[in-house]
Amino acid sequence: MFVSQRTISKFLAVACGLLSLLTLFSLRLLSSPCKCLNEKAKDRDSATVSTNINGHSRSEEHVDRRYTPFIFVGGFPRSGTTLMRAMLDAHPDIRCGQETRVIPKILLNIPKIFNLFSEKEKNRREEAGVTEDLLDSAVAALIGEIIAKHGEPAPRLCNKDPLTFRNLSYLARIFPKSKFIFMVRDGRAVVNSIIERKIVIRGVNNHRPEILLRTWNEAIREMNAQCEKLGQARCLRIPYEHLVLFPKESMKIVLEFVDVTWNNAVIHHETKIGKPGGVILSSLEKSTDQVKEAINLNALYKWSDRLSPSLLEYTDRIAPAMKILGYDTWKKWPDYRRMESIVTKYNKYL
Ligand code: A3P
């Protein structure tokens, strides 16, 4: 077969061109480290903790919402949430710190903004790549940054803003490895504490005991339903009464639940106040003067002589959540030791 000189030259030119393109392409692959999609997604979700608080060294820990096992402590205010977080703070591996105040507001308002989208709007947002997962990542990055950077770095980070538990399910979704310690307390004691200490909770009437008890009932019912739906592996309900009556037994269960080894400091939190890596108390929180003390039983029955007989008589009707949580509504001096909870259930010595 006859092949002309011109055809051979053309063929060689095209082959050379292709070869150089191929070489350039492989060189580029080798020289620039490729970020695969997964890595990029991971970067987007990560928040670098590099703060320098009160002269402490910078930390380069990553807060990745999908893998960070945050510990959340919450419940209705005046349920011993500060005591629980102080006991956890006393552990060298855990840092909770003071209430951030802003996280419950973020949780309350941001999901509302997202829900404003109509179905049509939702489709347009999804089409534009603003998926539900991306929105979750964005909110988690905001909350994760606040938790990580408002205090010292620690192997396990924790947050205690009691009312975050109104949005427990959402928090659990955006932080899939997080664990929840749900503090509950006899509603009558909560009501008495709010009135006596003039506690202000936005949207809550703080001087009419009956209305307060109803509000407590509604809030607790919702929090408890979310906790139960999440299941025992992620949400642990601890009654304040059992925490103060059986501190060691309660904290053993709590530490096992969050997968942290036992340390005796958690039942002597008062010895760690103001110490490096210990408990930092707020000068503005209402419970600070009480939490400074060692665990005590002073607040167990304060309510029983201070609330009106009619409120005590109708407690079970006003607040059916009392029974759901295992509280005895008929007695003025209930025997909390006999109440059923995870602490009494798993403690064979009690
Ligand atoms: P009273 O106001 O009835 O005394 P929270 O921190 O969730 O707001 O809860 C406040 C309650 O926790 C207070 O209830 C307080 O007594 C109790 N508390 C705080 N520190 C305590 C301690 N060291 N021992 C026992 N209870 C404590």
Residues whose N, C-alpha, C, O or C-beta is under 5 A from the ligand:
A	BS01	A3P	F76 P77 R78 S79 G80 T81 T82 L83 A189 S193 V244 S287 Q290 V291 E293 A294 I295 N296 A299
